[in-house]
Amino acid sequence: MEAQFLIAGFGGQGVLLIGQLLAKAAMHDGMNVSWMPSYGPEMRGGEANCAVVISDEPIGSPLVTEPPIAVIMNKPSMLKFAPTMEQGGLMLYNSSLIDIEPDRKDITAVAIDCNGIAEKLGNARTANMVMLGAIIQRTGVISIDSAMEALKATFGPKKEHLLPINRAAMEAGAEAAK
Amino acid sequence: MGQKMLMKGNEAIAEAAIQAGCRFFFGYPITPQNQIPEYMSKRMPKVEGGCFLQAESEVAAINMVYGAAGAGARVMTSSSSPGISLKQEGISYIVGAELPCVIVNMVRGGPGLGSIQPAQSDYYQSTRGGGHGDYRMLVLAPSSVQEAVELTQQAFDLADKYRNPVLVMGDGLIGQMMEPVEMPEYVKPELPEKTWAATGWKPGCGRERAVINSLYIDPSVLEQHNRKLFAKYAVMEREECRWQEEMTDDADFVIVAYGTTARIARSAMRKLRDKGIKAGLIRPITLWPFPNAPIQKAAEHAKAFLTVEMSMGQMVDDVRLAVNGKKPVEFYGRTGGIVPTVREIVEQIENMAKEAK
């Protein structure tokens, strides 16, 4: 089993965190994982993306150049990465900020109203966790429980009070992706 | 072994160094190794006797390393290609003065300022000395974050054992990637006492003055010194060669690759085996001393070799020296910060297999 993800958006949307939670949760589930960020002369609000590989074998390349699964949080990322996707791939995209559909007929595209759902729940900043819930629903590589464990470890005791709203966001995202 | 943590290569190296007793870090920022000094700046002040200092330049940083090493401390610096070039003068002095230290190079694309993406184009510089004069450094090339941790800790021991700098050579990908790490419990091996260290001489303190110097005006004395250094290198060549072999026993085509490239070559090897092509992999862990033995052994039965690097072809020279004309040695490389893909390597070997028929 090997799952490769490309997760892209703009800086501040929490795309790197989505990837880290996926990797951490899968690591605790006993899988081999790698997380590789794009790095470069980036700026605040500029593009950000990361590649995550989860496998029961040792991982070769941590780069994902033809993503079988793409998680797209903003429109420039859609334009940039839709053409690179593997045939038959799965794209989850944030329809709150993307007013177009991917220009590919050979992939499955799932629109998730991440920001809309997060705002309804009362915390717009959990839009990335809505998307993580959708990823979990569609791919099953990790569970919401293991994602929550990873988030708890990332947050530490200071932010523990934010865990319930994040769980609600993941569950709402999972529901929206059904 | 402790608990499994998801860590960036750069941060894991920094923590591993501290665990191994590194108490002095001098550096200057450059991508893609910035998380090493960043981590050190946070952690070192909390460690007893720990010192982090951001120098005014790479040249200053390596000379601070020279000083701390001369005083007998466990000391490290890190940089990336252009910064490592700047440190070469200091490294040559440190070798000349026979001081132990650890240098990390997270290689990026060159020449010049090049790019900030991963590369392996500093192989010649790393394995042939780098600075002026006749010298060598042990060069350790990790291909995972876990291995980066282990090799960094060993680097300190090897440096002390041989009184010579040890270079840990990664690349942008090893530095930036996060992987699961188990931080090993560091156990210091038995090492010679640093009786040569300049720790403050006082009249009547019972020992000679320690002199840290790389200047030998008398040619015959310098020649003697160089012979002494090379006697050390001969021991390193005999005792410190490290590599990993996979499926080479029956391999028709042997891929030789190190670091990041070896991971990708390994995936390619598995894919080729699935297709019925007998591929094997030799992964040098020490780039100097270069593991000639497994290559010579494989040259007895393999049809051909393929060296894969993120450069225009540097290690391939060492592979050709080891193979010594017995079998063809092909090369495939990507450069400028581009990482070769599994598909590209598979295609290379498939073409070689066709030609061999």
Chai-1 contact restraints between the chains, C-beta under 6 A:
chainA,res_idxA,chainB,res_idxB,connection_type,confidence,min_distance_angstrom,max_distance_angstrom,comment,restraint_id
A,A23,B,L6,contact,1.0,0.0,6.0,A-B,restraint_1
A,K24,B,L6,contact,1.0,0.0,6.0,A-B,restraint_2
A,M27,B,L6,contact,1.0,0.0,6.0,A-B,restraint_3
A,M27,B,P180,contact,1.0,0.0,6.0,A-B,restraint_4
A,S34,B,M177,contact,1.0,0.0,6.0,A-B,restraint_5
A,S34,B,E179,contact,1.0,0.0,6.0,A-B,restraint_6
A,W35,B,M178,contact,1.0,0.0,6.0,A-B,restraint_7
A,M36,B,M177,contact,1.0,0.0,6.0,A-B,restraint_8
A,Y39,B,Q176,contact,1.0,0.0,6.0,A-B,restraint_9
A,G60,B,R263,contact,1.0,0.0,6.0,A-B,restraint_10
A,G60,B,I264,contact,1.0,0.0,6.0,A-B,restraint_11
A,G60,B,R266,contact,1.0,0.0,6.0,A-B,restraint_12
A,G60,B,S267,contact,1.0,0.0,6.0,A-B,restraint_13
A,S61,B,I264,contact,1.0,0.0,6.0,A-B,restraint_14
A,P62,B,M177,contact,1.0,0.0,6.0,A-B,restraint_15
A,L63,B,V339,contact,1.0,0.0,6.0,A-B,restraint_16
